[in-house]
Amino acid sequence: MANPVLVNSWRGDVIENRHRGAIAVCDPKGRLIHSWGDVDALVYPRSSVKLLQALPLVESGAADHFHLDAAELALACSSHSAEPVHTEAVKRWLGRIELDEEALECGPHAPLHEATAQALLRQQREPGRIHNNCSGKHTGMLTTSRFLGEETRGYIEREHPAQQRWFDALGEMAGTELRALPWNCDGCGIPVIAMPLSAIATAFARVAVPDDLAPGRADAVNRLATAIAANPFMLAGSGRLGSKIIELSGRRTLVKSGADGVYVAALQQQGLGVALKIDDGNGQAAEVAMLSILHHLGGLHADELAQLDHYCRIPISNTRGIVTGYRQANDL
C-alpha cells in the first residue's frame, strides 16, 4: 500500500504535488507509539544520524584528549552551511590534530549558505573540502583515529575502524544489527546503511531519554545533546530550520535533517524519538512534516510554532518573486 500524503504543494487553488511519506514515533524500549505509513521499510538515514556517528569521538576519550569544546562537539554532529564561523572552526580543529584540509576525504561543494557561496565566486575561489557540509563529522572521525593511532588515509572506507565504530554505536542505539543491512556510499563518501524508520526513531528516543544506557554511553549522548542545544547555529546555520527549532527549544526538542527528505527528532519531555522520510525526497516537505508531527506530539509550544510559521506553510515563488503557492501539511 502507498504511504499517506503527508504534505501537499499547492499552486493557486490546485494541489500540484502530493508528497507521500512515513513517520515512526518510538519510545526508548523500541515500542512503536505512533506510526503513519510503512515504518518497517528500509530507508537511508543520511545525515540525520550524525549525533550517533559522533558517539565514538566522546566515548573513545579523543574529545577530552584534544580538548574539544561544546561548539566543536556540535560541529561534529552538523550539516553546516559553510559560513565562515563553521569553516574557521574546522580549520582550527584540524590544526589541533596536526592535519589540514587535504586530510578530509569528503568532496568539495559550494557552501549551502548562499551569501557565502556568492562571496567565494566574487573572490574567484573554488569551494574546498572544508566547505562540505559534512566536514565537521569527518574531522570528528579523523580526531578519533588520530587519538587511537590509526592510519587516517582511507578513513571513509567501510572496513576502516573509524566507520566500524559508529556502525556498532548506531546499531546498539537502534536495537538492530547494521552489518546485515544493505549499504552504499553517502554523499560525503562514508558508508550509509539502510534501516527501518522504527529503528531510527528508537535510537533518537534513547537520545531523548538515555537513562537506561550504559553510563559511558549515556554520558556521551548527554554531552553531545547538550553541546548541540548550546550551539544550534553550529548544527546548521543561518535560516536553517534545525538551528531555529533548537534555538527555541534547547535540549527539550533536538532535531536533525538528512538529505532526500529525512528528518529526526528527540523529544526529551515526551521521552520519544521521531523519524520521518518523504518518499520523493523533497526537503521542504520533510520540514513541513516535521513541524506537523512536533505540533501533534507537543514537541514545540504554541508560541514557538508561531515563530516558525514560515516553515509550517512554505511559500512557493516563481522566478519573478511572485508567490504562486505553498507547501502545507495534511492533518495527521
Secondary structure, DSSP 8 states (H G I E B T S, - for coil): ----EEEEEEETTEEEEEEEEEEEEE-TT--EEEEES-SSSEE--GGGGHHHHTHHHHHTSHHHHTT--HHHHHHHT------HHHHHHHHHHHHHTT--GGG--S-----SSHHHHHHHHHTT----GGGSTTHHHHHHHHHHHHHTT---TTTTSTTSHHHHHHHHHHHHHHTS-GGGS-EEE-TTSSEEE-EEHHHHHHHHHHHH--TTS-HHHHHHHHHHHHHHHH-HHHHS-TT-HHHHHHHHHGGGEEEEEETTTEEEEEETTTTEEEEEEETT--HHHHHHHHHHHHHHHT-S-HHHHHHTHHHHEEEEE-TTS-EEEEEEE---
